[in-house]
Amino acid sequence: MEFQQIITQGCSTWNIVLPEQAPERLEQYNTLLLEKNKVMNLTAITQPEEMAVRHMLDCLFLLNCGEFKGKKAIDVGSGGGFPGIPLQIACPEAQFLLLDSRKKRVDFLKEVCQTMDLPAQTLAARAEEAVRQKGMREQFDLAVSRAVAPLNVLCELCLPFVRLGGRFLAMKSDNPAAELEIAQAQSAIQRLGGRLVEQKKYRLPGIDIAHQALVIQKEKSTPAAYPRRYAKIEGDPL
């Protein structure tokens, strides 16, 4: 099955309606990613059809977890652009900020946005430092992250960006280890002003791998003491 067909059929299965040009634009992004991957480590998956499923569709499932249209969203730890760029392509009315600590990766994200005329903005900074900048703390309707970090750590990095009533959408596996991680993060979620309201579970088409999107609602302001310095977050997680 071809790249664009995989995208179209997968989204149809999840009742996700994409703009007409989105599958083509996702393939264009995929091509740019593969080209840059020759000189920079952005993805271990390099077969286009597999990338369509494991990267693009996986990210697009988040469209079932919150309303992005007209919303201000931040992708924390964007890396090669996941999940922010696929979501920006699928919802051009959203206002995305792609945040990553590595300048080389952010330069690539900026290049993609310029080449594809995407409205997303980019920022090279650590999350715990970026949130201290003017206009960042509790200013986003949505925070999303596909970063590989324990949920209690991710929440301390992401929830301070989310406004009251907004959502943090965290992408995780669906297995016993993930459930233990979620259970261990409950006190951190509460302390940071959030509440886990839903675990939306799904399977990627043609792959026997279970994933889930955690929907964390921001119900109270995050105390000013958070986030802490990263060494403290990592060494003494909530």
Secondary structure, 3 states (H helix, E strand, C coil): CCHHHHHHHHHHHCCCCCCCCHHHHHHHHHHHHHHHHCCCCCCCCCCHHHHHHHHHHHHHHHHHCCCCCCCEEEEECCCCCCCHHHHHHHCCCCEEEEEECCHHHHHHHHHHHHHHCCCCEEEECCHHHHCCCCCCCCCEEEEEECCCCCHHHHHHHHHHHEEEEEEEEEEEECCHHHHHHHHHCHHHHHHCCEEEEEEEEEECCCCCCEEEEEEEEECCCCCCCCCCCHHHHHHCCC
